[in-house]
Amino acid sequence: YASLQMFYDAVVDYSKGIQLNPNYADTYNNRGVAYYNLRDYQKAIADYEQAIRLNPNHPLARTNLENLRQELGR
C-alpha cells in the first residue's frame, strides 16, 4: 500500500505486522513513514523512536527522525 501511496491502508497493515511481531524495528520505521505521509507527525516520531529502541543502530529510523525533527523546527 505504501508504494501505491495508500498510506492509511499501509498504517493498518503495518499495525497488524506489529501485533504479530512487536520486536521488528523495520515495521515501526515503515509505519512511521506512512504516518509522516499522512502528516501525523507525532505518531511518526513515536514509531521512529520505537524502531530506534528496538535497534539502536537502525539507520533509516535515525535519519527519518532527525529529518522530521528538523522539519518541525525541534
C-alpha positions in Angstrom: 0.0 0.0 0.0 2.8 2.4 0.8 4.3 2.1 -2.7 0.8 2.9 -4.1 0.6 6.0 -1.8 -2.3 4.4 0.1 -0.9 5.4 3.4 -3.9 4.9 5.6 -4.1 1.3 4.4 -0.4 0.9 4.9 -0.7 2.0 8.5 -3.4 -0.6 9.0 -1.2 -3.4 7.6 1.9 -2.2 9.5 -0.1 -2.2 12.7 -1.1 -5.8 12.0 2.5 -6.7 11.4 3.5 -5.0 14.7 0.8 -7.1 16.5 2.4 -10.3 15.0 6.0 -9.3 15.8 6.3 -6.3 18.1 10.1 -6.5 18.1 10.7 -5.9 14.4 12.1 -2.4 14.1 11.6 -2.1 10.3 7.9 -2.3 10.7 7.8 0.6 13.1 10.0 2.7 10.8 7.8 1.9 7.8 4.7 2.7 9.7 6.4 6.0 10.8 6.9 6.8 7.1 3.3 6.2 6.4 2.2 8.4 9.3 4.6 11.1 8.1 2.9 11.0 4.7 -0.4 11.3 6.4 1.0 14.3 8.3 0.5 12.7 11.6 4.0 13.7 12.8 3.6 12.8 16.5 2.8 9.2 15.6 5.6 9.2 13.1 8.1 10.4 15.7 6.8 7.7 18.2 7.3 5.0 15.6 10.8 6.1 14.7 11.7 6.3 18.3 10.4 2.8 18.9 12.3 1.5 15.9 15.5 3.0 17.5 14.7 1.5 20.9 14.5 -1.9 19.3 17.5 -1.4 17.0 19.7 1.5 18.3 21.7 1.4 15.0 18.7 1.5 12.7 20.0 4.0 10.1 16.7 4.8 8.3 14.8 5.4 11.6 17.5 7.6 12.8 17.6 9.6 9.6 13.8 9.8 9.4 13.6 11.0 13.0 16.3 13.6 12.5 14.8 14.9 9.3 11.3 15.2 10.8 12.6 17.0 13.9 14.5 19.4 11.7 11.4 19.9 9.5 9.3 20.6 12.6 12.0 23.0 14.0 12.9 21.0 17.0 
